[in-house]
Amino acid sequence: MSTPPVEFPVTWAPRRTRVVLLPVCAVLVVLFVVLAMLLPANWQLNDRIMMIASGVLFACVGLMLARPRVTADAEGVTVVNFVRSRRLAWAEIVRVNFRQGDPWATLDLADGTSLAAVGIQSGVGKAQAIADARALRDLVEHHTQV
């Protein structure tokens, strides 16, 4: 069996989403800090602190939305979704699915469950998402046959 022409590690992530969200998060924090400083004098310190905390909270949500990715290496696949991350050995992955209308790829696992792979999503462009899902599928098929 030949090795697929891939140099590990391979990472699939919605890069455009990150390019937009990361600067927006920084702007949110700066904006809320400036707003907290420009509040009228009758606003107390705790009001200003809560204004800054709100900006940080919104930025954290943006960072959470920018987090998803799927990384494959010689030992397996790491799926990082919005909140959780999971490491899978190649043998644990039975199939990669990306059906018409699905927002992201899903991995069928050997234990009968499935795992969303949000790093491969149609939001980046349907053709790109399909190509990414096929590349991961090819890697899964290669490593489970070896």
Backbone bond lengths (Angstrom), bond angles and torsions (degrees), N, CA, C in turn:
res aa  C-N    CA-C-N  psi(-1)  N-CA   C-N-CA  omega(-1)  CA-C   N-CA-C  phi
1 M - - - 1.449 - - 1.527 108.90 -
2 S 1.319 116.93 130.89 1.461 120.29 -178.79 1.521 110.54 -86.51
3 T 1.300 114.16 153.21 1.458 120.44 178.33 1.520 108.76 -81.45
4 P 1.335 117.55 135.38 1.464 118.57 177.93 1.526 110.45 -63.23
5 P 1.333 117.67 148.75 1.470 120.57 -178.26 1.526 111.63 -73.22
6 V 1.337 115.57 68.66 1.461 121.09 -177.96 1.510 108.33 -130.25
7 E 1.312 114.96 136.09 1.457 119.86 174.73 1.520 107.81 -103.22
8 F 1.325 115.40 117.05 1.465 120.62 -177.48 1.514 110.83 -79.19
9 P 1.309 119.52 152.81 1.457 127.27 -5.59 1.530 111.72 -80.03
10 V 1.330 114.81 152.44 1.460 122.53 176.54 1.522 106.76 -113.53
11 T 1.314 116.72 130.79 1.462 120.71 -179.74 1.521 109.55 -123.39
12 W 1.330 113.99 131.34 1.463 121.22 173.50 1.516 107.09 -113.04
13 A 1.319 115.14 125.54 1.467 120.49 -179.76 1.523 108.46 -152.65
14 P 1.317 116.96 149.07 1.465 119.93 176.20 1.529 110.37 -73.41
15 R 1.312 116.56 84.42 1.462 122.11 -172.61 1.530 113.42 -62.02
16 R 1.326 116.83 -39.77 1.468 118.88 179.64 1.532 110.96 -62.04
17 T 1.320 115.36 -36.77 1.467 119.45 178.22 1.520 109.89 -62.03
18 R 1.324 116.46 -43.73 1.466 120.54 179.26 1.520 111.48 -65.93
19 V 1.321 116.03 -41.40 1.469 120.28 -178.76 1.526 110.53 -61.09
20 V 1.329 116.71 -33.63 1.466 120.23 178.58 1.528 110.94 -81.93
21 L 1.333 117.14 -47.94 1.461 120.51 -171.91 1.526 114.28 -69.26
22 L 1.305 118.58 -38.89 1.464 119.52 -176.50 1.531 112.53 -62.33
23 P 1.334 119.23 -48.64 1.471 117.98 175.71 1.529 112.86 -65.19
24 V 1.334 117.59 -35.68 1.459 120.50 178.74 1.530 109.80 -62.12
25 C 1.312 117.22 -40.07 1.472 120.75 178.12 1.523 111.11 -62.19
26 A 1.316 116.58 -43.37 1.463 120.06 178.60 1.530 110.34 -64.21
27 V 1.321 117.28 -42.50 1.467 121.11 178.95 1.527 110.64 -63.32
28 L 1.331 117.06 -39.33 1.465 120.22 178.96 1.527 111.61 -59.68
29 V 1.317 116.27 -46.28 1.464 119.81 -179.46 1.527 109.88 -62.59
30 V 1.324 117.12 -47.57 1.469 120.81 179.81 1.525 110.26 -62.06
31 L 1.317 117.55 -43.58 1.459 121.67 -179.74 1.528 111.69 -60.37
32 F 1.333 116.97 -45.65 1.458 119.56 -178.73 1.534 111.85 -70.26
33 V 1.323 117.66 -31.60 1.466 119.97 175.36 1.528 109.43 -66.66
34 V 1.326 116.62 -44.83 1.473 120.20 178.71 1.525 110.33 -62.76
35 L 1.335 116.53 -43.91 1.466 119.52 177.75 1.525 111.60 -60.04
36 A 1.324 116.46 -40.97 1.470 120.24 179.59 1.521 110.84 -62.58
37 M 1.339 116.71 -35.78 1.466 119.17 179.94 1.531 111.82 -76.38
38 L 1.338 116.69 -26.62 1.463 120.40 -177.69 1.520 113.64 -92.47
39 L 1.317 117.45 2.39 1.464 119.98 179.25 1.528 110.01 -61.99
40 P 1.319 116.32 151.04 1.470 119.26 178.89 1.530 111.40 -58.13
41 A 1.300 115.13 157.04 1.468 121.34 -176.39 1.524 113.05 -61.98
42 N 1.332 117.78 -24.13 1.461 118.85 -179.18 1.536 113.03 -77.85
43 W 1.323 117.71 -4.05 1.468 121.36 174.31 1.527 108.22 -82.59
44 Q 1.317 116.41 136.37 1.454 120.64 -176.50 1.526 111.71 -86.52
45 L 1.322 114.65 171.54 1.463 121.07 -179.49 1.526 111.31 -58.82
46 N 1.341 117.82 -42.18 1.459 119.63 -179.01 1.535 111.43 -64.37
47 D 1.342 118.21 -30.35 1.464 121.42 174.95 1.522 110.38 -65.39
48 R 1.296 116.05 -42.56 1.468 121.07 179.74 1.533 110.93 -66.56
49 I 1.323 115.57 -40.96 1.471 119.77 178.43 1.523 109.99 -63.69
50 M 1.321 117.84 -41.35 1.465 120.82 178.98 1.533 111.00 -66.98
51 M 1.304 117.60 -33.30 1.466 120.72 176.55 1.529 109.70 -63.55
52 I 1.323 116.43 -45.81 1.472 120.74 178.11 1.526 109.99 -64.97
53 A 1.326 117.26 -42.41 1.462 121.15 178.85 1.529 111.15 -61.46
54 S 1.327 116.61 -36.22 1.468 119.95 176.84 1.520 110.97 -62.72
55 G 1.325 116.67 -43.47 1.462 120.31 177.39 1.515 112.17 -61.85
56 V 1.322 116.25 -41.61 1.468 120.55 177.97 1.523 110.16 -65.06
57 L 1.332 117.20 -40.72 1.462 120.77 178.54 1.522 111.31 -62.37
58 F 1.326 117.44 -46.53 1.466 120.33 177.61 1.523 110.97 -61.16
59 A 1.316 117.21 -40.50 1.465 121.03 177.87 1.526 110.88 -63.84
60 C 1.321 117.17 -38.91 1.476 120.43 178.28 1.528 111.24 -63.20
61 V 1.325 116.84 -39.05 1.470 120.24 176.45 1.527 109.50 -63.43
62 G 1.313 117.15 -43.28 1.465 120.38 177.10 1.509 112.01 -61.41
63 L 1.323 117.29 -41.79 1.467 120.61 177.72 1.521 111.03 -64.84
64 M 1.309 117.23 -36.38 1.458 121.11 177.41 1.527 110.07 -64.21
65 L 1.318 117.63 -39.95 1.460 121.33 178.97 1.528 112.09 -69.94
66 A 1.324 117.47 -23.69 1.466 121.92 179.47 1.524 112.09 -88.19
67 R 1.307 118.60 -3.81 1.463 123.73 -172.22 1.536 116.38 -75.19
68 P 1.331 121.00 -34.10 1.468 120.40 -170.98 1.525 114.41 -57.56
69 R 1.339 113.13 138.65 1.463 121.30 174.71 1.521 108.39 -164.81
70 V 1.302 115.25 161.04 1.461 122.62 175.18 1.519 106.02 -128.07
71 T 1.328 116.52 125.26 1.460 121.32 -179.25 1.517 109.46 -122.92
72 A 1.314 115.82 127.40 1.464 121.18 177.54 1.527 108.79 -111.07
73 D 1.321 115.26 138.66 1.457 120.83 173.55 1.530 108.21 -137.70
74 A 1.296 117.34 -173.55 1.468 120.73 -174.89 1.527 112.75 -62.92
75 E 1.326 118.91 -27.37 1.462 121.82 -177.02 1.530 113.67 -91.52
76 G 1.326 118.26 -23.23 1.455 119.65 -177.62 1.510 112.85 165.94
77 V 1.314 114.98 -153.52 1.457 122.43 -173.66 1.528 109.18 -128.49
78 T 1.322 115.89 137.32 1.459 121.71 173.06 1.521 107.50 -111.58
79 V 1.325 115.71 122.03 1.461 121.86 178.79 1.522 107.70 -107.42
80 V 1.325 116.24 117.38 1.457 122.28 177.87 1.523 106.42 -110.51
81 N 1.331 116.20 114.29 1.457 121.48 177.95 1.522 108.86 -105.11
82 F 1.307 117.96 -166.30 1.456 121.21 -172.90 1.523 113.06 -56.83
83 V 1.321 117.00 -45.31 1.451 120.26 -174.62 1.525 111.99 -115.91
84 R 1.322 116.88 -37.34 1.460 120.68 -173.29 1.518 111.91 -112.69
85 S 1.312 113.76 160.18 1.460 122.49 177.77 1.523 106.98 -129.96
86 R 1.328 116.60 141.96 1.463 119.56 179.97 1.516 109.86 -140.52
87 R 1.316 114.86 133.86 1.468 122.55 177.59 1.525 108.12 -99.95
88 L 1.335 116.79 128.95 1.457 122.56 -179.47 1.521 110.53 -123.86
89 A 1.309 116.81 135.73 1.464 120.69 170.06 1.528 107.15 -75.50
90 W 1.308 117.00 155.61 1.461 120.47 -179.27 1.521 111.54 -55.55
91 A 1.322 116.64 -39.47 1.472 120.92 -177.14 1.530 112.55 -65.92
92 E 1.313 118.42 -20.66 1.463 121.18 179.67 1.520 112.95 -76.24
93 I 1.322 117.53 -18.15 1.468 121.63 -176.29 1.526 108.64 -96.70
94 V 1.325 115.52 120.48 1.461 121.19 179.76 1.522 111.03 -89.94
95 R 1.339 115.77 -43.27 1.462 119.34 -174.96 1.522 110.20 -156.43
96 V 1.323 114.66 152.15 1.468 122.13 173.54 1.523 106.80 -108.65
97 N 1.322 116.85 123.74 1.470 121.95 -179.51 1.520 110.25 -115.00
98 F 1.326 114.94 138.15 1.463 120.75 171.44 1.520 106.46 -149.83
99 R 1.326 114.21 82.97 1.464 120.80 -175.29 1.523 111.25 -83.12
100 Q 1.317 114.67 160.37 1.459 121.17 177.14 1.526 109.46 -55.19
101 G 1.306 116.82 128.87 1.450 121.85 178.62 1.519 114.47 90.59
102 D 1.323 118.14 -12.11 1.464 120.69 178.18 1.527 109.55 -69.91
103 P 1.339 117.89 137.98 1.461 119.48 178.19 1.521 112.50 -73.87
104 W 1.341 117.23 -26.04 1.459 121.89 179.32 1.515 109.76 -155.10
105 A 1.317 115.36 168.19 1.466 121.27 -179.96 1.523 109.58 -72.48
106 T 1.312 115.46 153.56 1.462 121.02 173.38 1.519 108.64 -127.30
107 L 1.305 115.24 148.59 1.460 121.49 178.43 1.523 108.04 -109.38
108 D 1.329 116.71 124.00 1.457 120.55 172.09 1.517 106.63 -83.96
109 L 1.329 116.00 129.21 1.458 120.85 -174.31 1.527 111.32 -106.19
110 A 1.309 115.71 158.36 1.460 122.55 -177.10 1.524 112.38 -62.20
111 D 1.312 118.66 -24.74 1.465 120.97 -179.38 1.531 112.65 -83.87
112 G 1.342 117.22 5.97 1.460 121.74 177.26 1.512 114.73 91.74
113 T 1.310 117.87 -3.15 1.457 121.50 178.45 1.525 109.59 -96.44
114 S 1.306 114.93 175.49 1.462 119.60 174.02 1.523 108.24 -130.51
115 L 1.310 115.18 157.45 1.459 121.75 -177.56 1.522 108.43 -132.90
116 A 1.324 116.06 127.43 1.461 120.54 176.07 1.519 108.98 -69.76
117 A 1.312 115.56 134.26 1.464 121.91 175.64 1.535 106.22 -111.58
118 V 1.315 116.23 79.53 1.460 122.60 -171.61 1.530 111.84 -65.60
119 G 1.314 117.39 -19.54 1.462 120.83 177.98 1.516 113.17 -64.64
120 I 1.331 116.90 -21.08 1.465 121.95 175.21 1.515 105.97 -109.66
121 Q 1.329 116.28 97.34 1.461 120.64 -173.31 1.510 111.97 -132.72
122 S 1.323 114.57 152.58 1.458 120.58 -177.46 1.520 112.41 -72.89
123 G 1.322 117.95 -13.16 1.453 121.17 179.12 1.524 113.50 -63.61
124 V 1.322 117.75 -21.09 1.467 121.02 179.78 1.523 111.57 -86.60
125 G 1.296 116.37 -5.76 1.455 121.85 -175.83 1.515 108.60 125.77
126 K 1.308 115.83 126.79 1.463 120.57 -174.19 1.524 111.95 -59.90
127 A 1.323 117.77 -44.70 1.469 120.52 -177.93 1.531 111.00 -63.38
128 Q 1.320 117.42 -41.87 1.458 121.32 179.07 1.528 110.65 -65.89
129 A 1.327 116.90 -41.99 1.464 121.01 179.63 1.531 110.75 -63.67
130 I 1.315 117.07 -41.40 1.470 120.52 178.27 1.516 110.22 -64.37
131 A 1.330 117.79 -43.26 1.470 120.77 178.65 1.536 110.88 -63.05
132 D 1.334 117.05 -40.94 1.469 120.38 178.67 1.521 111.30 -65.06
133 A 1.338 117.15 -43.16 1.464 120.87 179.24 1.531 110.61 -64.16
134 R 1.326 116.98 -38.92 1.471 120.06 177.86 1.525 111.25 -66.27
135 A 1.319 116.47 -39.54 1.467 119.49 178.66 1.528 110.57 -63.00
136 L 1.332 116.98 -43.53 1.461 120.08 177.34 1.525 110.37 -65.82
137 R 1.317 117.26 -42.06 1.471 120.83 177.55 1.528 111.09 -58.39
138 D 1.331 116.96 -44.58 1.468 120.71 178.99 1.525 111.23 -61.73
139 L 1.325 116.96 -40.59 1.464 120.02 177.57 1.526 111.43 -65.16
140 V 1.329 116.48 -41.75 1.471 120.33 178.20 1.522 109.88 -62.05
141 E 1.339 116.94 -46.80 1.470 119.59 179.86 1.526 111.27 -62.26
142 H 1.309 116.91 -40.71 1.480 119.75 179.57 1.529 110.83 -63.86
143 H 1.315 117.29 -45.83 1.478 119.80 -174.62 1.523 113.26 -77.21
144 T 1.326 117.98 -22.94 1.461 118.69 177.41 1.516 112.05 -85.39
145 Q 1.332 117.70 -16.88 1.465 120.88 177.01 1.509 112.17 -88.18
146 V 1.321 116.57 -19.90 1.473 120.36 -177.41 1.507 110.90 -74.67
